[in-house]
């Protein structure tokens, strides 16, 4: 029995998942804002990441040129998405990879379970994969007695804590070293309390090393898929991704359908944009190009390999040309690092797999607008996210369109989003119709304004949600028209 399993009454995947829900977003934000330690930690971390990125994109002209290339590649790839996915499937199948299609999280988890049962596997070792977080793979497999252990150090930390990742690149960025020290001492058998970062990393490595040896199935995400060559590209810094894809006898990769590009040469500009935008690195430590299971004469690699292509709402975004740009994302996290809202509330408050600006535009497609109607409003529309996006996603424009879609049914000929119009409030509709009716009648409007000024002293201090964070609205004693125009001409 491993040190990790001895440490608790069950594996991390079997522990209850205390995840908040996006419907609780407003309450979550208040709780986050009231936590001074969280705000201090995030502000410091975001400043660090911004400085790292700016150091690699000091030449604005160079960045704009590279971004134009990256955006063009992503737009071109999405314009040919169905054809490229079919080409990818044929290439991978020829190389011995079993390709599966999953329309939603339930189908994806069913595929994982079927593969695990066929091989008699009771454990899986996972490299970093946000798509596996999206389908809640750990929890679903735990329901069937299969332990899924995260091997990325940040993911391992949040798994021990029973939390979601708070950042798509650095999952445990909200944790201090003191909190991690306490967590390891509590959850890992015979782990001493230490605040030395190197020692904490060594403790985690000792636990994970044995798991790499024991697990029959390795799970990974995918950064890019090359249709022309049938190649899966995996970018990482810790080496755990390479271990997950070579040591276990079965490798299962899972990714969203939008990650495909046509040619390998398309990967290189995207790779340069991804690493510099995400962690401020010229290159990552590991660049893995996977083309299939172990072949005759090779000394390592899985004996069997699977690829699960997940839709889960992505086709909805693809069908609508206004929202298709959402799928250009390469998951660098730069928009989150520069967002004033995310920097103050952190990622856990969103209650979604993908937090921050990118989460606010992609989660409505994955989960439906009824569940995520508050997320598009979690923005000051300052445009910082759009300025740093390495593939030119117009995030503020998409946020505004989603705000409209949450309250209105689609126009004729437009794709209806899941949950569209569910945020429509009859009181708000009535208020705007009344406002329009009054403004269409100038005489009535002027009389109401006159009476409003006369009784302005009786204006209530409580005015619903407006006065929750603002001073009460009160009509001025006189208007600009009264001041500029003589009474005889009014």
N, C-alpha and C positions, 0 to 999 in steps of 0.2 A: 504494500500500500504506500502511495506516495506521501511525501510530507504534507502536501497541500490537502489531500483528502482526509488525512488524519486530523487536520486542524479544525474541521467543522462538522456539523451534523449532516452535511451533504455537500455536493460539489457546487461551485458558483452558479452553474446553470440551473441547479435545482432550487436555489434560494428564491424567495418571493421577489418579484420585480416591482419595486416601489416607484413606478414611473408616473409622472404627472401627465395630464391630458391637455392638448392644445385648447380645449374649451375653458380650461382654468387659467388661460394665459394672463388675464388682467390681474388675478389674485397672485399668480406666481411672480409677476413683475414687481408688485408691491413688496412681496417678501424678499426678493432679490435686492431691491433698492435699499431696503432696511438693513441689509447685511453689510456693514462697513468693511469687513475682512474680504468678502467676495469682491466688492467693488475695487478695493485696493489691489487685490491680486490680478484681476482682469485688466485694470488700467495699466499696471506695470507690464503684464504680458503682451498686451496689444501694442504698447509703445515699443517694446523690444522687437516684435515682429514687423512693425511698420518700418523701423530703422533698418532692420536686416534687408527687407525688400528694397527700400529706397537706395541702399548701397549697391545693389545689383542692377537697378534701373535708374542710375544717376543721369543718363542721357535720355531725355524725354523723346527726342526724335527717333532714337534707336528703338525705344519701347513701342512707340506708335507704329513704326514699320513692322516690327515683329508681331505686334498685336493684330495688325491688318492681315498678316499671313495666317496667324492662328485662327482668326475669325473666318477667313475665307475657307480654310480647310474644314472647319466644323460645319459651316453652312453648306459646303459642297457635299460633305459626307451625309448630312441629314437629308439633302435633296435626293440622294440615291439610297436612302436607308434600307428599303425593302430588298433592293437588288444586292446591296453589299452584304446584308445578313444572309441571304441565300448563298452567295459566293463563299462567305466565311464558313457556313455550315458544310458545304461540299468539300472545301479544302481540309477542314479539320477532320471530317469523317474519313477522308482518304488517308489521313495521318494516324488514324486509330483512335481519335477522340469521339466519345459518344456525346452528341449535342442534344440537349433537351430544351423545350420551350415551356415557360410558365406564365400564364396570364395574370396571376396574382400570388400573394404570399402563401396562401393555402396550397396551391399547386406546387410551388417551389419547395415548401417544407415536406410535402408528400414525396417528392423526388428524392430528397435527402434521406428520408426515413426508409424508402424502398431500397436504396443503395446500401445503407447501413445494415439493414436486416439481411440482405443477400450475402453480405460479407461477415455477418455475425459480429459486427463492431459494436462495442459498448462505449467508445470514446472517440472524439474527434479533436484534433489540434488545429487551431485556426490562426491564420495570418490576418492582417488588418483587412476588413471588408465592411464598408458602410452598407452595402446592399444586404449582407447577412444581418446587420442590425435592423435594417428596414423590415425584414420579414420576421424578426425576433426568433432567429434560428435557435439560439441557445435555449430559450425557454420552451420552444415547441419540442425540441429533441429531449429535453429533460422530462417532459411529460411522458415520454416513452422509455425512460431509463437510460438515455444516451447522454453522456457528459461531453459538453463542448467547452474546451478551455481556450481562452484567448492567449496568444503568445506575443502579441505586440505589448510592450510594457505598459503603455498608457491604457490600452484596452483591458489588460489584465488587472490594473488597479481599479478601474471603474466596475469591472465584473465582480471583484472582491467586495466592493462597496455596494453592489446591487443597484447601480445607477446607469443611466444612459451616458454615452460620450457627450461632452459639452462642446466639442469642437471636432470638425471632420478630419483634421490633420493631427491635432494634439488632444486626444480624448480626455485626459486627466488634467487639463490646464487649469481647472478650477481648484485643484487640490494643492495645499501647501506641503512642504516636506515633512512638517510635524504631523499633519493629518495622515500622510502615507506611512510614516513611521508607526503611528498608533494602529493603523489598519493592518500592516504586516505583522506587528507583534500580536495582535488579536486573532488574525485569521490563519497565519502560517505556523505550523507546528515547529516549536523550538527556535523560532525567529526572535532574536534579541531586539530590544528597542534601540534604534539608532537613527540619528538624523543626518548621517553621512550619506550623501546621494550615491556615491560609488558602492558603498556597502549595501544600500537598499537595492540597487540594480543587481548586485551579485546574489543577493537572497532570491530575487525573482528568477534569475537565470538558473540557479540550482534546482528550483522547483520545476521549471519548464523543460530543462534538459532531459529529465527522465520521461516526461510526457511525450517528447518527440520520439523517444525510443519505443514507447508502448502503444501509441495511437495507431490504429489501422487505417484511419482516414485523415487526410490533410485537407483543409479548406482554405481557399484564398479568394481574394477579390481580383479584379482586373482593371488596370488603368486605361489601356488601349487594346483594341483588337484589329488586326490587319487582315482585311479580306483577301487580298491578292496572294499572300503567303501562308495564311492560316496560322498566324502567330498571336499569342497572348502576351502582352507586355505588362510586367508587374514592377512597379517602382517602390523602393523601400530603403531604409537606413540601418535597420537592426540585424538583418540577415535571417530573421524568423520566417519571412516569406519564402526564402529559398529552402529553408529547412522543411516547411510545411508542404512544399511542392515536390520534394525529392525523397525524403525519408519514409513517409507512410507508403503502404503498398497501393493505396487508392488516393487520387487527387481529384477533388471536386472544386471547380472554379465557378463562381457565380457573379454575374454582373448585369447591369441594365442594358437594354437593347441599343441604347444611343451611343455606346462607347466605340463603335466600329469606325475605322477609317479605311480608305481604299488601298493605299500603298504604304510601305514601310517608311519611305521618305517623308510622309506626312506626320509621322510620329516625332521626328527630331525637333521641329519648331515647337510643337506642343509640349514636348519633354522639357525644353529650355524654358518655356513660359511657366510650366507647372512648378518646377523645382525652385525657381527664383521667386515666384509669387507666393509659394506656400511657406517655405522655411528660410528663404534668403540664401539658398545654396546654388552654386553654379551647376553642380550635378549631385545626385544622390549617391550614397555608398554602393547601392546595388541596383542594377538594371537587368531584370530577368526577361529573357525572350523565350517563351515556352511554345514548343511546336508539337507536343504529343507525349504519349507515355514512353517508357524505356524501350529502346530498340535493341535488336540483337547486337551483342558486343559492347553495349554501354554498361558502365559499372554502377550507375545510380539512376534515380528517377522512379516514378510510380509504375507499377505493372498495368494499371488501369486508370484512365483519365476521363473525366466528365466535364462538360460545360453547361451550366444552366443559364439561359437567357431570359431575363425577367422583364415583363411589361409593367404590370402594376400601375396603370394609369399613364404611362409614357406615351402610348398611342394616342390618347386624348390630346396631349400637348402637341404631338406631331401633326395631327389632322388639322388643327387650327393654325394658320400661318401667323397669326398675331402672337401665339404662345410658343411656337416652335423654337424660338431663340432660347427658351428655357433649357432645352436639351443640349445646347452648345457647351454647357458647364463641364470643366475638367476637374472639378472638386479640389481646387487649390486652397480655398478658404480665405483668399485675400479680401473679399467683400466683407467677411465677418470681422477680420482684423481691423478694418477701417470704419466700421459702422458704429456711430455714437450710441445707438440703442443697444446693440449686442455687447459693446464694451462695458455697459453699466449693469446689465442684467444677466449676462452669461448665457450659455447654451441650454441649460437644464430648464429654464423658465418656459421655453417654447413648447416643450412636451412632444417634440418631433425628432425623428432621426437626423434630419438636416435643419439646423437652426440658422439664425441670422438672415441676411437678405436673400441668399440663395434658397434657404429653407422656406422663406415666406412666399416665394414664387413657384417652388416645385412641390411643396407639401399639399397645396390644394388639388393638384392633379393626382397625387398618390393616395390621399385620404379623403378627398371631397371637400368642397367649399363649406358645407354645413359644419364640419368638424373644425375647420381651420379659418373661419371667416374673420377672426381677429388678427391673424398674422399679417395680412397685407397692410394693416393699419399701423404696424409696429415699425414705422419709418418716419423720419423727419423729411424725407425726400431731398436730402442735401446733395445727393448725387455722388458721394464719395465711393460707393460700391461700384457704380458704373465707370468711374474714372480709373479705377485700378483693375477692373476685370480684364484678364489677359486675353479673353476671346470676345470682347465687345458685346456682352449681353446688356441690353438696355433695361436694367433692373427697375429703375423708378417708373418707366413707362408701363412695364408689366405689372408692377404693384398697383398703379392707378387703374389698369384694366381689370384686375382681379377685385379691387374695391367695388367697381361698378357691377361686375358679374355677380358678386355676392348678394346684391340687392335687386338686380333686374334680370328678367328672362332674356335669352339671346335674341338678337335681331334675326330676321328671316335670312336663311342661307348660312348662318353661323353655327358652329358646333356648340352644343349645349354641354357645359361642364357639369360634372357630378356635383350635385348639391347647389347648383346655380339658383339664385333668387331666394334661397332659404333665409337670408339675413334681412329680408324685406320686413319693415316694421310699419304696421298700419298707422300708428301715431305719427311717425315721421312722414309717411306719404300724405296723411291728412294735413299736417303742418305745411308742407311745401305746396300743396294744392291751394290751401287757404292763402298763403303768401302770394302765389301767382294770381289768384282771383282778385285780391286787394290791389296788387300792383297794376292790374289791367284797368283799374278804375281810378284815375288821378284824383278826382274830387274826393272820393272815399278815403284814398290814401292820405291826402293832406289833412282831412278832418281827424282821422285816427291819430296822426302824428301830433296834431294840435292838442287833442285830449290827452295823449300820452305824456306830453310835456307838462300839462297842467297838473296831472296826478303823479308826476315822476317821484315825488316824495314818498309814495306808497309802494315803490318798486320792492318786491320781496328779495331778501338776501339769499334765499335758496332758490336756485334755478336749475334743478336737476343735475345732470352730469357736468354742465358748464361750470358751475361754482365749486366743483370738487377740487379743481386746481386753479381757478381763475376768480377774479373779482366779479361781482354781479353786473350784468348789463343794465345801463340806465340811460335814458334819452338825455341828450344835452339840452340846456335851457333854450338854445336856438340853433338852427341849422346853418350850414354854409350858404344855402340859397337865401335865407333871411338876411344874412349879413351882407351879401353882395348885391342883392336886388332891392330897389326901393319898393316900399309897400304898395305904391300905386300900380306897379307893373306885375305884382305877383298874381 
